[in-house]
Amino acid sequence: MKQKKKPSKPLDPRSVFQFACKFAAAEMHIRSRDNPKAAFMASPSMVMSAFAIELFLKCLLVLEGKEYGRIHSLDVLYQKLSPKQKRRIEEVWDREARPKVEKLNQQFGLGPSDLPNALVTCGRTFEHMRYGYEDPDRQAFYLGELPTILWRIILDIHPEWVDG
């Protein structure tokens, strides 16, 4: 006999935000200048950063009253956001992160520096980096500034969430 699936209760956006903050903070700690193992831990750090981005995007979607299903691809989640929210994120990205990405592009040829296309290039990092030993060429991630940007944008919407 098949059991009926319980109706899922609506997600609390603050809970999603708090969970995202934990992964973003852990990733920042790994990447800190004080960590002598930062280079060794780069791949796990990128996985955590990608996961934090996923969670922050899902928080924004919940705040907009939108559903996202079982989607994990960053570019697909991003495209579900309202045009106003995407503009807001892209403005901050263009001002704060894009110049750094363009500089890295000159050195390493990473990929497009505009956010929508960078999200396509790095959209499945959570999966690709976890299995990086299978296909090292699929490991592309240069969205390291995005978790902090999304964190701040959410706090602009809900400043009372500042304590986590």
C-alpha positions as a printed Julia matrix, in Angstrom:
164×3 Matrix{Float64}:
  0.0    0.0     0.0
  1.36   3.39   -1.01
  1.52   5.98    1.73
  0.11   9.39    1.0
  2.7   12.08    0.87
  2.24  14.58    3.67
  1.63  18.08    2.41
  4.79  20.05    2.97
  4.48  23.04    5.21
  5.57  26.38    3.81
  9.24  27.09    4.22
 10.29  29.74    6.67
 12.58  32.06    4.68
 14.5   33.0     7.81
 15.35  29.34    8.41
 16.62  29.03    4.85
 18.63  32.23    5.35
 20.16  31.0     8.62
 21.15  27.7     7.03
 22.75  29.54    4.09
 24.65  31.8     6.5
 26.24  28.78    8.18
 27.66  27.47    4.91
 28.75  30.92    3.76
 30.5   31.6     7.09
 32.23  28.21    7.06
 33.42  28.82    3.5
 34.72  32.3     4.42
 36.6   30.79    7.34
 38.26  28.21    5.09
 39.21  30.89    2.57
 40.57  33.31    5.17
 44.13  34.53    4.94
 44.8   33.08    8.37
 44.15  29.54    7.16
 47.43  27.94    6.04
 45.43  25.11    4.4
 43.22  27.42    2.3
 44.76  26.36   -1.03
 44.53  22.68   -0.11
 40.87  23.13    0.79
 39.91  25.15   -2.3
 37.61  22.53   -3.84
 35.58  21.91   -0.65
 35.46  25.67   -0.13
 33.97  26.17   -3.6
 31.4   23.43   -2.97
 30.3   25.18    0.22
 30.2   28.53   -1.54
 28.05  27.13   -4.35
 25.71  25.54   -1.81
 25.44  28.83    0.11
 24.52  30.59   -3.16
 21.86  27.96   -3.83
 20.37  28.45   -0.37
 20.44  32.27   -0.55
 18.71  32.14   -3.96
 16.1   29.78   -2.54
 15.58  32.17    0.39
 14.97  35.02   -2.05
 12.51  32.86   -3.99
 10.62  31.98   -0.8
 10.53  35.69    0.09
  8.98  36.33   -3.33
  6.4   33.61   -2.68
  7.78  31.4    -5.44
  8.35  27.67   -5.49
 11.52  26.15   -6.85
 11.03  22.38   -6.57
 14.09  20.15   -6.51
 16.24  22.51   -8.54
 19.89  22.87   -7.61
 21.31  24.56  -10.7
 22.25  28.13   -9.78
 21.36  29.67  -13.13
 17.91  28.06  -13.15
 17.19  29.27   -9.61
 18.42  32.75  -10.5
 16.17  32.94  -13.57
 13.14  32.28  -11.34
 13.75  35.51   -9.4
 11.77  38.63  -10.27
 13.37  41.0   -12.79
 13.65  43.65  -10.05
 15.57  41.28   -7.76
 17.88  40.13  -10.56
 18.64  43.76  -11.46
 19.45  44.52   -7.84
 21.83  41.54   -7.58
 23.48  42.29  -10.92
 24.07  45.93   -9.98
 26.01  44.89   -6.88
 27.8   42.1    -8.78
 28.85  44.52  -11.54
 30.14  47.04   -9.04
 31.89  44.71   -6.57
 32.66  41.33   -8.12
 32.79  41.71  -11.88
 36.02  43.78  -11.91
 37.75  41.02   -9.88
 36.42  38.32  -12.21
 37.59  40.26  -15.26
 41.06  40.55  -13.73
 41.13  36.8   -13.07
 39.85  36.19  -16.6
 42.91  37.98  -17.97
 45.11  35.58  -16.02
 43.2   32.32  -16.21
 40.47  32.66  -18.87
 37.66  31.6   -16.54
 34.59  32.51  -18.55
 32.02  35.29  -18.86
 32.09  37.91  -16.12
 28.46  39.06  -16.34
 26.42  37.38  -13.63
 23.76  35.57  -15.71
 26.41  33.89  -17.88
 28.75  33.25  -14.95
 25.86  31.45  -13.25
 25.44  29.27  -16.35
 29.17  28.47  -16.4
 29.31  27.78  -12.65
 25.69  26.7   -12.2
 26.43  23.08  -11.37
 29.56  23.59   -9.3
 28.01  21.89   -6.28
 27.84  18.68   -8.3
 30.92  19.08  -10.49
 33.34  19.98   -7.71
 32.15  17.17   -5.46
 33.1   14.74   -8.21
 36.05  16.72   -9.52
 38.29  13.68   -9.7
 36.03  12.3   -12.47
 36.42  15.24  -14.85
 38.73  18.03  -13.69
 37.89  20.12  -16.79
 34.32  20.61  -15.55
 35.52  22.4   -12.42
 34.75  26.06  -12.97
 33.85  28.39  -10.15
 34.43  32.1    -9.85
 31.35  33.18   -7.91
 33.17  33.45   -4.58
 31.9   37.0    -4.01
 28.25  36.1    -4.62
 27.34  34.55   -1.24
 28.27  37.76    0.58
 26.39  39.86   -1.97
 23.24  37.77   -1.58
 23.63  37.73    2.22
 23.7   41.56    2.28
 20.79  41.9    -0.14
 18.64  39.66    2.04
 19.62  41.67    5.12
 18.59  44.83    3.26
 15.14  43.27    2.92
 15.07  41.91    6.5
 17.54  43.88    8.66
 16.09  42.23   11.76
 17.74  38.96   10.62
 21.22  40.4    11.19
 21.88  38.08   14.14
 21.61  35.0    11.99
